[in-house]
Amino acid sequence: CNHRTACASPSTFLMERFNSNKGGHINSAYDSNLDEPPVYEETNDDHRMVRPSVISAFGHDTLDRVPHIDFYRNAGSMSGHRAVRPSLQELHDVFQKVSECRCVRCRSIGTPSDDLESAAPTDDMTGMVKFGWIRGVLVRCMLNIWGVMLFIRLSWVFGQAGWGLGIVIIALSCVVTTITGISMSAICTNGVVRGGGAYYMISRSLGPEFGGSIGLIFAFANAVGVSMYVVGFAETVVDLLKEHSAIMVDEMNDIRIIGCITIVLLLGISVAGMEWEAKAQIILLVILLVAIVNVFVGTVIPATKEKKAQGFFNYRSKIFLENFTPEFRDGETFFSVFAIFFPAATGILAGANISGDLRDAQAALPKGTLLAILITGLTYLAMALCVAATVVRDATGNSSSIINYTTPVICNGSTAVACELGYDFSSCEVEKCKFGLMNNFQVMTLVSGFGPLIIAGTFSATLSSALASLVSAPKVFQALCKDNIYRALHFFAKGHGKNNEPIRGYVLTFIISVAFILIGDLNTIAPIISNFFLASYALINFSCFHASYAKSPGWRPAYKYYNMWTSLLGALLCCVVMFVINWWAALLTYGIEFLLYIYVTVKKPDVNWGSSTQAVTFVSAVSNALSLSGVEDHVKNFRPQILVLTGSTRSRPALLDLAHSFSKNYGLCITCEVFVGPRSETFEEMNNAMEKNQLWLKKKKRKAFYAAVACDNFREGTESLLQASGLGRMKPNTLMIGFKKNWRTAGAEAVQSYVGILHDAFDFEYGTAMLRVNQGLDVSHIVEAEGQAPASTYPCLQFKKKQPKGNIDVWWLFDDGGLTLLLPYILTTRKKWKDCKMRIFIAGQPGRSDLDKEEMKGLLKKFRINCSDINVFDDLHTKPRSESLKELQEMIEPFRLHEGSKDPDQIRALQKEQPWKITDKELSQFEEKTHLQVRLNELLKEHSRSANLIIVSMPIARKETISDFLYMAWLDILTKDLPPTLLIRGNHKSVLTFYS
């Protein structure tokens, strides 16, 4: 026998070979003669000794090949010629017949999941107070933005930075808030906005992880903000008491006393209801507007000598020009001055925070917020320019500073302008003066027409901001608690009264505010609170960008004047400003937000808001799938992508546990189910099962998908799944199915359907794996009582737990491309199986077992796969024991035709009536192959009875040649009375390589 002559072979196989290929051959690299091993050649072109026929290994002629290194070589290999194994079709195709491809189209009708955000509010809407865009948004935002900065520190900012850079500071602040306002407008017009303000918008856009983390710190920031504004009010009152020598205890304790009394009064207004709070805000707005007008009026009232001594000279062009350039002192810089001013621009979310109390939040928020930013920005700019044009940087405040021109005076620097106006402030060059833009925080009072109105304006600014924060914090917190993201806080979700007022939230906010008021000095915590607000702004901007980037069809904001890249710029600016204000506070803010994000992610709240995060995940998945479609298959990148056919929920746990071990982090796993029956009856059941089973997978932490079809019979449904499952390259390549334990009693139709599924899998070039465990896969009673019984009691659940120290025995009898070796190797990389070692069992030639063992050892070394032992069997062709054969005969007896003693007419009638029965001719023709399965079972019992798992090469039955019941008998007798056994047959394409 050489590489061009045929080895001895039965004539039936010659005819089979010729007829199945219509006189030709399927595989062009395969010898077209009889069944012989492939040719192996060394690199020196000398023919290598051809191995004996596989007949001597298995006792019968077969196209199957034992595993060998040459099957895994690349074409043009320098170390040896590539050999081509027989294709799956060559082993499986029917003689002179091409099977028809049945395409069953089973279209599932999905039902949309409940849209939690589209449901009508459950609270009683009767009698609720709702605000329009002016009272609900514009007024609140203006009052919150017009803070004490307007009357106390604005003049100092322009004194340090000059009105040139001062305009830049105000403009930059307005740019950040305007971009945020635009982003917020886009988000809030993309659907109904409920209560919760910034938290609601961020959580519905980016998901509960971002929303839950920012919602908590935003509510806390508002609660502490109440104490900051109240302390500012109390400090102003204490200053007045100090001027009139009316201090009660001391300055610090007086601040605490006045602050606590003030917050009690504010709490009373808030608890009384939103209508009372809105009326209080209108009163405060009127006072504030009068104070602002008072400043502008005061600038045109001729300055008295006393005011001139303090640096106020009405409008002077020389003063305006002098104050154009910056003059930073005391270590201040542009960024430090900007950090002091920017918190004044915050407050743009005051209207959004009561979004649940707005009549039409979608219309009110964009209009009110953006108009408030415009009005307040122009107000800050106008007032700052007025004082920059009327007040010098330094002044003594002494009336004696009037220049007597009889005595020469030399004035330089910032005091030169005052000299020209008749005042000598040159002493300010030597020592610090108390008046002027740089030194006096009460410049607005000096400039105004009536000083007490500025004090009233300061009171109004602080109290209005405190009242807005006192209302905002509980509203946002209540919305957060209603979503039950933090289950421990659900107590605060309950509302009271016609407006569903968060009374419990008010009490909590009151306690937090009082606690910080008692601290008295809030300078340390102030930058942290500012950064909390900025973090909210950053996420609002990022939400708008993210939703736009996701290109979800659901992103259709009615407000069109936004741009995704502008929103991204706004988010980056907010992050930069956080570090400008205070770098350690920014890091602390990010740290807190990150920890809360991790907490919510781990807890996985049971909510689904259709966030842009989900949309981007989908877009990324589609993009990656499309990119993968353009990548050609390569053996190095092979991944087991498993379709698990459960048949019913009873077989799912054991199959899925093992399939998950194969595919986790390596490939794809889809667990599939076929609902048999008329579509009208099965579709509803199937649709109900879709979500239920996907949740089951999630609960069991299985990284797998669920798919189902409804068809008239089980095989057609499976055929549909085999053809249509997956997406592009993410398509299953391996079918995993449970052994049909009841095949002897199930009936001919059920057996034909089951074996037909295996035929279909081979036809579609799937690798196939069949799992059998001692007690079958019917574990429904165990699943129902899983909490009451130990898993070790049930072998079919044993793959859920960590495997004890032992072996995975791999009987790699036929070269199927390497899947039979790859899957057990993957198992050994898993934590559950790390204590198990692989043992390899192969078929060998009589008299050359040692050589076969060394060759397999070399092949495994090249594959970089370790095993604890290699066993070679050269006696597989030995006839099985009589008792084993008797067991097989008893197994197939009910399914035999027994035509030997019957006449031809009777035989034809029986075959027509029962075509599925096993004929005597079939048993005789495939006697050797049948005996091989029995012999293998004997060896498996002898050598692998104590293994944790047995992997065996699955025998293949040629279509319409081997009857279904004989094939089931092969599978049954091969795996009978063994530990969990997995029969595997690859699709005869290499899944292993030793090339880098």
Disulfide bonds with the S-S distance in Angstrom:
Cys1-Cys7 2.41
Cys106-Cys711 2.15
Cys411-Cys419 1.47
Cys428-Cys433 1.79
